[in-house]
Amino acid sequence: MRTFLEEAVSEIRSQYPVDERLVLVVPSKRAGLFLLQLFAKTAKKPGFAPTIYTIEEFVSMLSGLRYASNTQLLFELYGVYQRLQGTKAESFYDFSRWGGTLLQDFNEIDRYLIPQKQIFSYLSAIQETDHWYLRPERTPMIETYIEFWNSLEPLYNAFSEHLLGMSTGYQGLVYRKASEAVEDYALKSEDTRHVFIGFNALNTAEQVIFQTLLSHKRAEIFWDIDPVFIQDKIHDAGYFIRSYLKKWKYLSGKSLKGAVESYNSHKEIRVIGVPRSVSQAKYIGSLLEEIAFQRPDFQKSTAIVLGDENLLNPILNAIPPVISQLNITMGLPLAQTPVAGLFHEFISILVNWKGQGWYHKDVLSLVSHPYAKGLFDKPEKTLETLSTMIRERNWIYIKTPQLITGETGDKAVLSLLFPQGVTTPLSLLESSKSLISALKHQYKTENDSIALEYLSKMEAVFNEIGTYVHKYDFISDLKSFQSLFRELMARETIDFYGKPLEGIQLMGMLESRNLDFETVIITSLNEGILPSGKTHGSFLPFDLKKEFQMPTYKEKDAVYTYHFYRLIQRAKHVYLLYNTEPDVLEGGERSRFISQLLTEDRKEGSIRHIIASPLLKLPEPVRETIHKDASVLEILKARASRGFSPSALATYIRDPILFYKKYVLGIEETDVVEENIAANTFGTIIHACLERLYAPFVGTVLDPAKIKALLPQIPVITRDAFAEFYPNVSLDSGKNLIAFQVIQHYLEKYLEMEIEESTRHEVEILAVEEKVQVPIEIPELPFLLFLKGTIDRVDKKDGVLRILDYKTGNTKKSEVEISEWEDIVSDPEKNKAFQMMSYALMYHYHHPTPLFEAAIIPFRNLENGIFRLGFPDPSRGGTSGKQYFVNPDALHTFGEQLRKLLLALCDLQVPFEARAE
């Protein structure tokens, strides 16, 4: 295979003397490096190398201006904006949200040499038209909006003048000035020959520069394209070059230099669909092993081109040992390193400090970070101690003095991670540098060179931040510091070291310009990635861009199309990978490039389409079963002697496996910090409040006046209950305040209902929160069992005994009514009925009563009254008739069902088995 650069070098050597007066301009530094290597290889005697520029370097030389970084440009733009707007100027943090977009638009306007006054006038007129009002007067918001659009032209003019005074500029400004200076340059460079190599999509400024030098016969241009794309009038790969052939006088009637037919040569193209992005990396690893086995020398001319550069890390981890040399042309984004995660967290907790303390999850997350853990002498012990303190004391927010007590140890490290008094950018900068210094010292002792490389790069970032903080006084708050940190992190990379001209080349799409490989592997060929789709990110509307012939998504798609087809036009082996699972975050369906390739009828070679996915064999669903042994029986026997509670037995009915884990193995629910009151805590607080309210009335008949006197006490009693069961939380705002108010509302509503009921009926309180326990004799078992529980309330209403249970969760009347007695120990939906009958059985054992009621008080819908326990009434026949008074027959029947349940629970031959779904 003869590459494009080899053809270009051969023709250049045949036409021009090769020395420093031969100026070669290429799209990228990598293309320049390969070009220089080819000149060295083809040299027959010692001599001077040609002068090689990238297009950006050449344009900068023409204009006499330096390029400024995006970060510096944003600061300079804000300084000019602040000077023009005065007191009306937004803060730098707010400005940074839209300032970057405005810079991009200024850049496009200048790169395409758009008349500034005309486009800004057009833009403000469009915005004013879009926001017309029927009323003659405008609101202040509309006035401010229109004023913003009218201010863009003065801002552009002042900003350009400011940068030119510094002999610097953004790319567009440098290009505009270069296009203005190229005529004079062409007249003065009689002895210099220019060759432009491998360009495609040129902005207006570049077109002016190229055409000026071509018209003065100071330049030649080599196009890296196959004629087939020029001849096809609708193929986007030739979109730009076809337009130049029509518009440039120099090209009229001339053949294109460099254009060689190669696309239709023999190629083996394999289109591979892989589920998910990371799977593409794994597939590439196995693919490289397969190719290495078939063609051992393939590494000399192979490129892996990443459509999505976020795949860099996964692919590096998937490279097999058979690959001896790999050159990575892109840097590892600093934002993807562990140290970046640490400092993102560190800065965030300081920016989000509100005065009440550090949020507990942020504290544990930062202390758990691998880099932070390395600072502690005993990291696991420190983390465990800290976690225990936070859970047990229910600390939602923690202040530094609480952290650095003797209990946690490592006071110096915790003070470093959670510094006090960080309120200014300078103090945040110093805290960050102190943390970096401590980390570097730690990793030097461990001789971890990779971690030190990360930290050195991070230190450089903070040094740059320090320069900006000292230079620009408007970086005055922590949010602006955080915004600057994110801006710098987004563009910083850690360079890989290697031999750039050897081995497999791992690169991004733009880095492949002018380079040809026999084997090409391209990843992430999905819509939204390749091509990138209709991304806008501009203040300039689509119609305005069309009017002024600025690039839209159509032109951007043509750029991607050119790069894609240029990569494969000379290749012999092409592997195109795409994600078969469309995802809004990872790109949509397969790329149109693939669909277009699959429609081609190639005369030479072949195109194969395969779906590569791992073989998945779903396991047969198996109901979880745990068999009992003697040790389990001993545990159940011990618990039986202490007493089974109705709620424990209800758990066994609902989920035997959960019962086994909770009551046999003793596995408790994970103790967590309750930021917002949990449902069980909510119920506990209501129970505690009701006990305190009604305890003085035990043994007495309720007096409406005395109950009414309790209403003012509700807030104090509720707050005391919160302090006991839900400490260390604020009840002044948020969901906890809502819960506090809801509990008070429930209690007030219940007392009002009690006032009304005690006015019309005689209600005598017999007991509140009464603990009861009864033996359950089962002849088949060699040991005695007990049933125990706590009855919320026992009273008499007009002489009728009632056993009442408070429920604060969702409760339906059907849950306390049963049609078949067997349901009470087999149907999980009848758990509440089971619990009420258990309480009834226990109370009747100690206080025999011929007839009484058992009922639930549903606090979520008190207006419906109490839900009485109902069960089959034999005298009314079938299951439709209900009886609502508990009698000895009902207790006897329930007792038989309860004994069956307990016998199954304690039977070695009956395993704990998950319920069928």
N, C-alpha and C positions, 0 to 999 in steps of 0.2 A: 504493500500500500504506500502510495506517494502522498504525503500530507500537503495541506494547503501552504504551510510555511516553507516546506521544502521547494515547492513549485515557485513560490514568490522569491525565495533567495536565489534560486537558479536563474530566474529571469532578470532580477536586479543585477546580479553579477555580470550577466551578458550585456547589460545596457549601460551601467554606470561604473566609474571607478569607486572602489570601496575605501573611504577614508572618513575623517571626522566631519567633512563637509556634506556627507550624505546623511540626511536627517530622516529617520524612520519613525512614524507615529503609529502606535498600536492602541487597541482598546484597553489593555490591562498590563500590569507589571509582569504577570506570569507569561503572557504571550511574548513580551519583550525578552524575558529570560530564555525561553525556548528559541527565539529568533537569534539571539546572540550566540547561543550554543551552535546553531546551524551555520552561522558565519564562521565560527571558529573551526568547525569540522571541515568545511569546504575550502578553507584557506590553503593555498598551495605554498605561500611564503609569508614571512612575518609582515605585519602591516598594522595600520591603525584600524580600530573597529569603527563602524558607523555610529553616529549619535542616535540613541534610541530614547524616545519620549513616550510616555502614555499621553492620551489626548488631554487629560487634566493638566499634566505638566506643561505640555506644549501651549495650551491656552493661557496658563498662568504666565509663562514666559512672554507671550505676545502682549498681554495686558499690563504687565509690570505690577500685578497685585498678588498678594498672598491669600491663600484660602484660610478662613477662620473655621474653628470647630463649631458644630451645631450648638453646643452649650454656650460658648462665648457669644455666638450670634444672638442667642435668646436673651442673654444678659444685656448686650448692647442695645438690642431692640427695646427691651423694657426700659432701659435708661432714657432712650429717646422718647418713648411713649410717656414716661413719667414726666419728662420735661414739657411735653406738649399739653398733657392733660392736667397737670398741676394737682390740685386737691381732689379732682374727679378720678384720678388714676386708681385702678384696682390694685390690690396687693399683688406681690410677685407670685404668690401661690395660686391665686385665681387667674392671673394673666398667663401663667405657664400652661394652663389647660387649653388655651386657644392660640397662644403665641407661636407654637410650633407649626400649627396648620397655616397661620398667616405667613410664616417664613417660607413654607413650601410654595404657597401661591406667588409670593414675590419672586421666588426662584424660577418658577415656570414662566411668569410674565417676562422676565429678563432673558431666559434661555431662548425663548421664541420671539424675542425682539418685538413685543407687543407695545404699541404706543400707550404709555402709562396713563396719561390724562384721559384718553379716550375710553380705555377699559374701566377705569375707576368711575368715571362719569356714568358709563353704561350700567355698571354694577349697582351704584347707589340709586339710579332711576328704577332698576328692576325691583330692588327691595322696597322702595317707596310705593311702587305700584302694587306690590304683593300685599301691602298692609294699609290699603286705603280704608277710610272710615266714612260711614254715612253722615255722621255728625261733623260739623266743620272743625271743632276743636279736637286736638289729639291728647291722649292720656300721657302722663309723664313717662310711662314705660315705652310707648311708641316713639315719643320724642327722643328718648335715650337711644332706642334701637336705630332710628334713622340717623341720629348724630354719629353713631359708631361707623356706619357705612360711609358717611360723608368725610370722616376723619382719616380714612385709609390712604387717600392720595397724599395729604400733608405728611402722614407718618412715613409713607414710602419714600418721599422726596428727602425728608430730614434724615431718615435712616441711611439712605444711599450716600448722601453728602457726608454723614458722620463716618461711615466706613471708608470712603475714598480718602478722607482726611487722615486715616490711619494706614493708608496703602494696603488695605485688606478688603475682603469681600466674601459674600456667599457665592456659591458656584455660578448662579445666574448672572450676578453682577460682573463677575470676572469674565464670563463668556461674552456679555454685551460689550464690555470695554475692549476685549480681544477682537471682536468683529469690527469695532470702530478703528482699531489700530492695524488691522491686517493689510490694508492697502499700502500704507507707508512701509510696513515690514517687507512686503513683496518687492517694492521698488529698491529697497536697500540690500536685498539678499540675492544679488545676481549670481554669486558663486555657489549658492547652496541649492541642492536638489532635495525635494521632499517627496517621500513616498508614504501614502496613507494605506495601511494594510488591514483588511478584514473588518470594515465598518458596515453597519446596516442601518439602524434607526438613528438618524442625525437630527438634532434640534436645529432651529432656524439659524442660530449663531454659528453652529458648526458648518452648516451648509454655506453660509456666507464666506467663512474662512476657507473651506475647501475650494469653492468655486473661484474665489479671488486668486488663490495661488495657482489653480489650474489655468485660469484665463491668462495669467502672466507667464505661463509655461515654466513655473517654478516647481511643479509637482506632478506626480502620477498617483493613481489610486488602483489598488488591487481589491477586488470584491470576492469575498468568500461565500460563494453561492453556486448552486447547480443550475444550469440554464433551464432545466425542466420547471423550476419554480417561477422563472421569469416568463416562460411561454404560457404557463397556466394563468389566465387572466384573473382568476378568483382565489388562487392559493395565497394564504396570508404570509407564507414564508418569503414570498417575493414582493410583498405589499410595498415596502419602502423603496426598494431598488427600482421597481417598475415606475414609481412616481418620479424618481430622479431622472430616469431615461426620458420621461416626457418633459420635465421642466428644465433640466440643466442643458444649456447650449453646448457646453463642452462635450457632453456625451452623445449629442445628436449624431446619428449615423456611424458611431464607433462601436466596436465590439468591446465587451467588458473584459478587462484583464483579470486573470485569476479564476474566472468562471469555467469550471471543468465538469463534464458529465461524470457523475460517480454514483448518484442516488440509485439508479436502476441496475447497478452492478449486483453480483451475487451476494445475498445476505441471508443469514439465518436469524429470524426475528422471533423471539419467544415473549408472548404477553402473559404475565403471571398475576392472577388475582390472589391476594393473601388477606386473611381476616386480621384487621387491626394493624396499626403502624409498627408496633414493636415486633410483630411476627415477620414483617418485611426484613428487619435486621437479622433475625434468626435464619430466615430463608437465604439471605445473601451469604451467610456463613457457610451453609451447606452447599450453596451453588459454587462458591469459590473452591471448595474441596473437590467438587465434581469436575470443574474445569481444569484444575491443577492436575488431576489424574489423567484427563484426556489430552491436555496440551501443557506440558510442564513449563514451557517458555512464555506462557501467556502474560506474565506479570510485566513484561517489558512495554506492553502497549495496551494497558487496561485502565479504564476510569470508572469509578463509582461516583455517580452524580446524584447529589441529594436534592430532590425537589423540596423537601422540608428539612431544613438544616437542624431541627431539633432531634433528628435521628442520629446525629453524630455520636453521642455517647453509646446508645444501644448497638450501633454498628461496630464501634471500636471494641466493645465487649464480645461481639460475635465473630470477629476475625479469627479464623482457625490458625493453628500453629504452622500449617503448611505454607502460609504466606510469609516469606522471608523479609520482604521490604514493602513498606507502606509510607507514602508521602501524603501528609494531610495539609491541604492548601489553605484551609480555614482555621481560625483560632477557636479554642474552646471558650464559649461565652462565660465570662466570670460569673454571671448571674446563675449559671447552672452548677456552680461548685458549692460544696457544703459550707464554706466560710461565708458565702453570700447569704445563705439562709440564716446563719447565725446573726449577721449584722442587720438583716432586714427585721428580724425579731427584736433585736436589741434596740434599734432606733424606734421601732413601732411602739414598744412599751413606754419609752420615754416621751414620745410625741403624744401618746394617748393618756398620759398621767393626768388624773382629774383631781388629785388631792386626797381622795379617800383611800388610796393605796394601789398596789399592783393587783391586777385581776389574777385570780388564783390559777386559771388555766394558762395564762401567759407566763406566770412564774414557773410552773412545772414544765412547760414546753421549752423555755429557755434553759433551765437547769438540765433538762434531759438531752439537749442538743449534744451530739458526739464531741464537738470541739469544746463546748463549755464543760462537759464532764471531765475532759482531760485535765482541767485546771485543779480539780479537787483531789485531795489525798486519798479519800475513800468515797468515790462518787456514788456507788450504789447505796452505801449506808446513809449518805447525806440526802439522797433523793428519797429513800424510804422514810427517813425521819421526817423530812419536810412534808411528804405526802400524808403521812399519818397525822401530823399536827393540823394540816389543813382540813382533813376529813373529820377528825374528832372535834375540832373547835368550830367547824363549819365556817371557815374563813372564806368569804367571797372576795374580799379585797384585803391585801396584806401590806403593811407599811414596813419600811426597811428595818426599824428596831426590832420588829417581831421576827424578821428573817435571821438577823445576825445574833440571836440569843445563843447561849452555850449549847442548847439542845442540838442545833444543826451542825455546829462545828464549821471550820473553813470560813471564818468571819471575813477575812480579807477578800476571798474570792467572791462571796456573796455581795460584799460592798462594791466590788468592781462591776459585777453584773447588774446590780440594782443601785446605782449611785443616787445620792440625794442632791437636791438643789440644781438639777439640770433644767434650766429655763431659757437659755439663749443658745444660738447656733455655736458660739465659741465654746461654751461649756460642754455641749454635746460633742463637738469635735474633739475636745481634750479627753472626754470619757471614752470615745471610740478609739483614739490613739493609745490610751492606757490599756485598753482591752487587747488591742493588737500587740502591744509590747509584751504583755503577759503571755499571750498565745505563742508568740515567736520564741520567747525564752523556753516555754514548755516543749515546743516541737524541736528546738535545737538540741535539747537534752535527749529527746527520743530519736534524733537523727532522721526525722521524717521530711525528706526533701520535697515531696509533692505538696504537703501542707505548707511548708515554708514558701514555696513558689506562689501558692494561692494568697498567702498572707502578705507577701511582698507586693503583689499586684493590688491587693486591697489597700495596703498602706499608700501606694501611689495614688489611688483614687481619693483617699482622705487628704493627701497632700494637695491634690488639685482642688478639692473642695475648700481647703484652707486658703488657697490663693484667691478663690472667688469670694469667700466670706470676708476676707480682709479688703479686697478691692471694691466690692459692691455693698454699700451700706443697706440696701433694701432687702438683703437676705437677713431679716431681723427676727424671724420666728422659726420654731422647730418644724412646722409644716413645710416651709420653704426649703429648709435644710433637707428634709426627707424627699421632697420633690427633686432637688438637685442630685441627691444620692441615687435616686431611681434613674434619672436621666443619664448619669455617668455609667451606672451599672449596665444599662441597656446596650451600650456600645463598646464596653471594654471586653477584650478577649485575651486569653493566655495563649501565646504562640507555641506551636509544636516545633521541635527541632528535628531536622532530618535532611536527607539529600533530595532536593527538589526535582531533580531530573531522573531519578531512579525509582523503580518499583511501581506498584499500583497507585494511581492518583485518586485520592478521595477529596472531592471538591463540590462546590455549589454550582448552580447552573451558569451564573455570570462568569465564574472563573474559568469556564471551559471555552471561552471565546478564542477562536483561531487555532485551537488545539484539536488534533484528530487522533483517534485511538481505534485499534482493530476490534477490541472488545469493550462494549459500553453497557453499563448497568445503571439504569435510571430508576429512582424510587419515587413514591408518592404521586403517581400520575392520576390524580383525582381533580375533578372540577373544584375550584376554590383554592387549589395549590398550584397546579400546572394545567391551564392558566389560572391566575389568581382571581379572576372574576371581576364583578363590577364594584370594586372598592373605590370609594370616592375620596374622603378625607380632604375636602377642599371647600373654601367659601365661594368658589366660582361655580355657578350653575352649569349644567351640561350644555344648555343652549348657548350660553355665553362662550364656552370653550369652542363649540362648533363654529360660532360666528367669527372668532378670532383665530381659527385654525390651530388651536392648542390640542394636545393629545387627550383623548378620552379612553374609556375602557377598550374601545375598538383598536386603537393603536397599541395599547398595552398588550392586548391579546396577540397582535401581530408580532410584537417583540418576542413573546414566549414561543410562538409558533416557529419563528426563524431559528431561535436557539435550539429548539428541540430537533428540527429537521437537519440543521447544520451538524449537530452532534452525531446523527446516525447516517449522514449521507455517504461518508467514506468508510464507515465501520463494516466489519464482516459478521460480527456476532453481537446481537443486540438483545438485552434482557430488560423488559419494561414491567415494573412492578406497580401494582395499585392496591388500595385498600378496598376489599369487597363489602365492607360494612360502612355505609354512608353515615357520617357524623358531622354535626354542625361545627364542632370544634376541630375536627381532623380532615375536613374536606368532604365533598359530596360524592356523587356517583363517579364512575371511572371517567377519565379525561376524554374530551372530544378528539384529542390526538390519537388515542387508541382506537376509537370508533372509526376515525378516518383511515388509519392504517389497515384495519381489518376489512375495509371495503375495497382495498387495492387488489388488483389482479397482477401479482408480480410474475414476470416471465422467468426470472432467475431467483433461486433461493426459495425460502418458504416463510410463512407466518403461522405460528402455532399459538393457540390460546388455551391456557390451562388454568384451573383453579387449584391452588395448593392449600390444603388445610389438613390439620392433624386428624387422625381417625379418632372419633369420640364414641365411646361405648358407654351408654348410660347404665348405671347399676340398677339391678332389679330392686324395686322398693321393698324394704324389709322392716316390718314393725319391730321397734326396739323392745327387747325382752330381757329382763334381768331376773335370773333364778335366785331363789333364796337358799341360804345355807344356815348352819347352826349359829354362826356369828351374827347373821342378820336377825335371827329369831331371838337371840339374847338381847340385842339392842331394842327390838320391839317389846320384849318382855319388860325391860327396864323402863321404857317409856310408858308402857301400859300401867306399871305400878305407880308412876307419877300422875298418869291420867292423860287420855287423848282429848284434845279440845274439839269442839264441833268444826272449827275452821280447818284444823288439820285433817279431820276425816273428810270434809268437803273437798280438800285438795286431793285426797286419795281417789274420791269419786271422779273428780274432773280430770286428773292426770296422775296416774300411779307412778310414772317415772319421776315426775317432779316431787311427789311425796317421798320417794326413795332418796332422792338427792338432798332434799331439805331436812327430812325428819329421821332418816337412817344414817346417811353420811354426814349430816350436820353442816351441809354447805349453805352458808347464808348469802343473801343478796349482797352484791358489791356495795360497800359503804362509799357513797359519793357526796360531794358538796351539794347541798340543796340551794341553788341560786334562786329558784322559784319554788314555792311550796308544793310538795308532792301530794298526791291524792291521799295516801295513808296518813301523812302528817296533818293534812287538812281535817280528816276525820278524827284523829287523835285530839286535836285542839278543840273541836266541837264537843266531843265526849267530855273532855276535862272541864270545859266551861259549864256544861249542863250539870255535871256532878257538883261543882261549886255553887251553882245557882239553887239546886234542889236539895242539897244535903241538909240545910236547916229545916226543911219541911218533912223529913222522914218521921212517920208516926203521927202526922197531923193531916187534917183536911185542908185542901188548898183554899186560900182566901184571895179573891180577885184583887183586893186592895194591896195585899202584901206582894203579890206577883207583879202588880203594876209598879210597885216601889223598886223592883229589881231592874227595870228598864234603864235607868241612868247608870247602873253599875256595869252594864254590858261592855262599854269600851275598856274600862280598867281591867275587868276579869279577862277579856279577850287578849289584851296586851300582856297580862301576866302569864297567860297560857302560852303565848308566842315566845315569851322570854324563857319559859321552862323547856318547851319542846322544839323550838326553832330559834336558837340564840344566834347572836352575831350577825343579824341581818337588819337592814333598814326597812322600816314600814312607812317611810315617807314618800316613796315614789315607786313606779314600776308595777310589775305583776304582784309583788308582795303586798303593796298597798291595796290593790284590787281585792286580793284574797282576804286581807284584814277587814275591808269594808263588807265583803260578801258574807263572811262569817257573822259579823255583827247584824247584818240584815236577816240572815237565817234565824239567829237567836231572837231578834226582836219580833219577827213574824211568828215564831213558835210561841213565845210568851203571850203575844196578843191572842193567838188561838187558844192558849191555856186560860187566859182571862175570860174569854167568851164561854169556854166549856165549863169552867168552874163556877160561872154565874148561873148556868142552866142545870148543872149536875153537881152531885157531891163526889169529889175526887179526893181519895185518901192515898197519900204516898206511903208505901210499905217499905221500899228499899230502892237504893240507887247504887249501881256498880257493885252488885252483890256477887261475891265469889261463891260458887257451889261446886260440889264434887260428889259423885255417886258411884258405887260399885256396879259392874255389869257381870253377872255370872253366866259363863258359857261352859256347860258340862264337858264339852269336847276338848277344852283347853285345860292344861294342868296348872294354870296360874290365874290369878284374879286380875281383872281389868277395871280401870276407873275412867269415868267420863267427867271432865271438868270444864268449867267455863265461867264467864262473868256476864251476868244479866244486867243490861243497861238500866232497866227500871221495872219495878213491880208496883202496881197500884190497884185500887178498887174504884170502879166507876159505878155509882149507884148500887154498890154492893157486889158488883161482878168483878172477880179477880182478872187482872190483865198482866200478861208478861210482854213487855215492849222492848224492841230493839231499834236503835237509831241507825239509819243508813244515809250516808252523805253522797253515795255514788248514784249512778243511774239505776233505778229500780222500777220493775213493771209488776203490776198486780198478778199477772200470770205466773210469776216466779214463786209465789207463795201459795199457789193453788195446785193441787195434784189430783189427777183422775184415777191413777192406779198406784197402790201402795208400793209396788216394785220400783216405780219411777223415782221415789225419794232417795234410793240408794244407788241408782244407776244412771239417772239423767242429770248431767252437770247443770242444766238450766234450772233444776229444782234445788240448787244448793241452799238457797235462802230458806226454803221450806224445811230442808233437813236441819239447818241450824236452829230454826224456831222450835221444831219438835224436840230437838235435843235439849234446849233450854226448858221447855215445858216438862219433859221427862225428869230432868234434874230437880226442878223446883217442886214438882209434885211429890218426889221422893221424900223431901224434907218437910213439905207442907201439903199433905193430902187434901185435895179439893175435888168434889164431884164433877163440877163443870167450871171451866174458865176459858179465857180467850188468850191467844198468842198473836201478836201483830207487829208489823214493821211501821216505823214512822219515817216516811220518805222526805228528807229535807229539801230535795230538789223540786218537789211538787207537793208542798204542804197543803195547797188548796184542794187537793183530792182526798184529804183525810188519811186515816191510817189504812194500811193494807192488812186485812185479817187473814190469818192462816186458814185455808180451806182444804178439806180432804173428803174422800168418798163417804156418802151417807147411805149405809145399807138399807135403811128404812125407806129411802126414796128410789131405790133400784138403779142398777147400772152405774155408769161413771158420770152421768150428767148431773146428778144431784150432789150438792155440796153441803157439808156440815161445818159450822164455824165455831162451835164450842168443843174444846178438848175434853174428852171423857175417858174413863178407865179403859173402855174398849179400844179407843184410838191409840191410847198410850201402850196398851198391850200389843196391838198390831204393829205399831212403830218399833217397839222393843224387839219383836221377832225379826224385823228387817234389819235393825241395828246389829243384832247378834250375828246374822248371816254375813253382814259386811265385815264385822270384826273377826269372825271366824276365817273368812277368805283372806283377810289381811295377815293373820297370824298362821296361816296354813303353809307349810314348807312346799307343798305341791302346787300352790297357786303363785305363779311368778308375777312380778311387777311388769305389766305390759302396756305399751303405749296404746291409746285409743285409736281405733280405725277412723281415718278421715273420710 
